[in-house]
């Protein structure tokens, strides 16, 4: 299988960190964010990766090259003007070498989800519902601690950033090959394509409680760095 990684944004919420560095190249514990992504994809047999990039794309190209040092084939789809995520995927699809289903992922996430489980679930769902897309969903965790009170207003407990009874879009998609014909030339697939797929019952949600993190702010980077350190210590 092949994968497209969306990494063309400026990451404006990261302030000074992205003034002269694309978001995906921010170093966390010795590696750029994008390197963690390609290692995850490689673990599940992805051999060809296309970076859909734009802002300061030269830094991504200089670091990853043709992918040889990572034992992968890497190509680049470069936006000369902003196309939106859907337009970026459609443009990058021109570099896809096969007519099989593909993986598309946002470039600002880190996960340890079992990708094979998601792909297998997608394939099984096709047999009954003829879906075109699977979105990987993860638990919605509160950004704040929750305080429980009793009927008298007395505090009974504190729950630090609990899991809420909702699922969120994790920015990881499995697309059947013909999805490319439904993508906008310019715009976001989540607003231009997915609503029509929802009406027609063409999107499946694969739920996972495996580790997932979106990296959007400096706080996210600091927490991600701390969690990686904890994981490394736990493995020793």
C-alpha positions as CSV (number, residue, x, y, z in Angstrom):
1,X,0.0,0.0,0.0
2,X,0.9,3.6,-0.4
3,X,0.3,6.7,1.8
4,X,-0.1,10.4,1.5
5,X,1.0,12.6,4.4
6,X,-0.6,16.1,4.5
7,X,2.2,18.4,5.8
8,X,1.7,21.7,3.9
9,X,0.4,23.9,6.6
10,X,2.2,26.7,8.4
11,X,1.4,25.6,11.9
12,X,0.6,29.2,13.0
13,X,-0.5,28.2,16.5
14,X,3.1,27.1,17.2
15,X,4.2,30.7,16.9
16,X,8.0,31.1,16.7
17,X,8.7,27.4,16.2
18,X,7.4,27.5,12.7
19,X,8.7,30.9,11.5
20,X,11.6,29.1,9.7
21,X,10.6,25.5,10.1
22,X,7.6,23.6,8.7
23,X,5.5,22.1,11.4
24,X,6.3,18.5,10.6
25,X,10.0,19.1,11.0
26,X,9.8,20.3,14.6
27,X,12.2,18.2,16.5
28,X,10.8,16.1,19.4
29,X,13.2,13.9,21.3
30,X,15.7,13.8,18.5
31,X,13.4,13.3,15.5
32,X,11.1,15.5,13.5
33,X,7.4,14.8,13.9
34,X,7.2,13.4,10.3
35,X,9.8,10.8,11.0
36,X,7.7,9.2,13.7
37,X,4.9,9.1,11.2
38,X,6.9,7.3,8.5
39,X,8.2,4.8,11.0
40,X,4.7,4.0,12.0
41,X,3.6,3.6,8.4
42,X,6.6,1.5,7.5
43,X,5.9,-0.8,10.5
44,X,2.6,-1.8,8.7
45,X,4.1,-2.4,5.3
46,X,3.7,1.0,3.7
47,X,6.6,1.2,1.2
48,X,5.8,4.4,-0.8
49,X,5.0,7.7,0.9
50,X,4.0,11.0,-0.7
51,X,4.5,14.1,1.3
52,X,1.8,16.7,0.3
53,X,3.8,19.8,1.2
54,X,4.1,23.5,0.6
55,X,5.4,25.8,3.3
56,X,9.2,25.5,3.5
57,X,9.0,22.2,1.7
58,X,12.7,22.2,0.9
59,X,13.5,21.3,4.5
60,X,11.3,18.2,4.3
61,X,12.9,17.2,1.0
62,X,16.4,17.8,2.2
63,X,15.9,15.7,5.3
64,X,14.0,12.7,3.8
65,X,15.3,12.8,0.3
66,X,14.2,9.9,-1.8
67,X,13.6,7.8,1.3
68,X,16.5,5.4,0.7
69,X,18.0,6.0,4.2
70,X,14.6,5.0,5.7
71,X,14.2,2.0,3.4
72,X,11.2,3.6,1.8
73,X,10.3,5.3,-1.5
74,X,9.4,8.9,-0.9
75,X,7.9,11.4,-3.3
76,X,6.8,15.0,-3.0
77,X,3.7,16.8,-4.1
78,X,4.3,20.5,-3.7
79,X,1.6,23.1,-3.6
80,X,2.5,26.4,-5.3
81,X,-0.8,27.9,-3.9
82,X,-2.9,26.7,-1.1
83,X,-5.3,24.0,-2.2
84,X,-6.9,23.0,1.0
85,X,-6.5,19.4,2.4
86,X,-8.8,17.8,-0.1
87,X,-7.1,19.6,-3.0
88,X,-3.7,18.6,-1.6
89,X,-4.7,15.0,-1.4
90,X,-6.0,15.1,-5.0
91,X,-2.8,16.6,-6.3
92,X,-0.6,14.2,-4.4
93,X,-2.7,11.3,-5.7
94,X,-1.0,11.9,-9.1
95,X,2.2,10.4,-7.5
96,X,0.4,7.2,-6.4
97,X,1.8,4.3,-8.4
98,X,-1.0,1.7,-8.0
99,X,-4.8,1.6,-8.4
100,X,-5.3,0.2,-4.9
101,X,-6.7,1.8,-1.8
102,X,-4.4,4.2,0.0
103,X,-3.8,5.6,3.5
104,X,-4.0,9.4,4.0
105,X,-2.9,11.0,7.2
106,X,-2.5,14.4,8.7
107,X,1.1,15.2,9.3
108,X,0.7,16.6,12.8
109,X,-0.4,13.5,14.7
110,X,1.4,10.6,16.4
111,X,-0.3,7.3,17.0
112,X,0.5,3.7,17.9
113,X,-2.8,2.4,16.5
114,X,-2.7,-1.0,14.8
115,X,-3.1,0.1,11.2
116,X,-3.6,-3.5,10.1
117,X,-6.7,-3.8,12.2
118,X,-8.1,-0.6,10.7
119,X,-7.4,-1.8,7.1
120,X,-9.0,-5.2,7.9
121,X,-12.1,-3.6,9.3
122,X,-12.3,-1.4,6.2
123,X,-12.1,-4.4,3.9
124,X,-14.7,-6.3,5.9
125,X,-17.1,-3.4,5.9
126,X,-16.9,-3.1,2.1
127,X,-18.4,-6.6,1.9
128,X,-21.6,-5.5,3.5
129,X,-21.9,-1.7,2.9
130,X,-19.8,-0.9,-0.1
131,X,-18.0,2.0,1.7
132,X,-15.4,4.2,0.1
133,X,-13.7,5.6,3.1
134,X,-12.8,4.7,6.7
135,X,-12.0,7.4,9.2
136,X,-10.1,6.3,12.3
137,X,-11.7,7.6,15.4
138,X,-10.3,8.1,18.9
139,X,-11.8,8.9,22.3
140,X,-12.4,12.5,23.0
141,X,-10.5,13.5,26.1
142,X,-11.3,16.7,28.0
143,X,-8.7,19.4,27.9
144,X,-9.5,20.2,31.5
145,X,-10.0,18.4,34.7
146,X,-13.6,17.6,35.7
147,X,-15.0,18.4,39.1
148,X,-17.9,16.3,40.5
149,X,-20.2,17.8,43.1
150,X,-23.1,16.4,45.2
151,X,-26.6,17.9,45.6
152,X,-25.3,20.2,48.3
153,X,-22.6,21.6,46.1
154,X,-19.8,19.9,48.0
155,X,-17.0,18.6,45.8
156,X,-16.8,14.8,45.7
157,X,-14.0,14.1,43.3
158,X,-11.6,15.5,40.7
159,X,-11.1,13.7,37.4
160,X,-8.0,14.9,35.5
161,X,-8.7,15.2,31.8
162,X,-11.2,12.3,31.6
163,X,-12.3,10.5,28.5
164,X,-15.7,11.8,27.3
165,X,-18.5,9.8,25.7
166,X,-17.6,11.0,22.2
167,X,-15.3,10.0,19.3
168,X,-13.1,12.4,17.3
169,X,-11.7,12.2,13.8
170,X,-8.1,11.2,14.3
171,X,-6.9,12.5,10.8
172,X,-6.2,9.0,9.5
173,X,-8.1,7.8,6.5
174,X,-8.4,4.7,4.3
175,X,-9.5,5.7,0.8
176,X,-10.7,3.4,-1.9
177,X,-9.0,4.3,-5.2
178,X,-12.0,6.0,-6.8
179,X,-12.3,8.5,-3.9
180,X,-9.9,10.6,-5.9
181,X,-12.7,11.4,-8.3
182,X,-14.8,12.9,-5.5
183,X,-12.1,15.1,-4.1
184,X,-12.2,18.9,-4.8
185,X,-9.5,20.5,-6.8
186,X,-9.4,23.1,-4.1
187,X,-11.0,22.8,-0.7
188,X,-11.3,20.4,2.2
189,X,-12.4,16.8,1.8
190,X,-14.1,17.0,5.2
191,X,-16.5,19.6,4.0
192,X,-16.5,19.1,0.2
193,X,-16.6,15.3,0.0
194,X,-17.5,13.6,3.3
195,X,-21.0,15.2,3.8
196,X,-22.1,13.6,0.5
197,X,-20.5,10.3,1.5
198,X,-22.4,10.4,4.8
199,X,-25.7,10.9,3.0
200,X,-25.0,7.8,0.9
201,X,-23.6,5.7,3.7
202,X,-20.2,5.4,2.2
203,X,-18.1,6.3,5.3
204,X,-17.2,3.9,8.1
205,X,-15.7,4.9,11.5
206,X,-13.1,2.5,12.9
207,X,-12.7,3.1,16.6
208,X,-9.5,2.7,18.5
209,X,-8.3,3.4,22.1
210,X,-4.7,3.0,21.2
211,X,-2.3,5.9,21.8
212,X,-3.0,9.0,19.6
213,X,-2.0,12.6,19.9
214,X,-2.6,15.6,17.8
215,X,0.3,18.1,17.9
216,X,-1.1,21.6,17.4
217,X,0.3,23.8,20.2
218,X,3.5,24.2,22.1
219,X,1.8,22.6,25.0
220,X,1.1,19.6,22.8
221,X,4.8,19.3,21.9
222,X,5.9,19.5,25.6
223,X,3.4,16.8,26.6
224,X,4.3,14.6,23.6
225,X,8.0,15.0,24.5
226,X,7.3,14.0,28.1
227,X,5.2,11.0,27.1
228,X,7.9,9.8,24.7
229,X,10.4,9.9,27.5
230,X,8.1,7.9,29.7
231,X,7.6,5.3,27.0
232,X,11.4,5.0,26.5
233,X,12.0,4.6,30.3
234,X,9.2,2.0,30.5
235,X,10.9,-0.1,27.8
236,X,14.3,-0.2,29.6
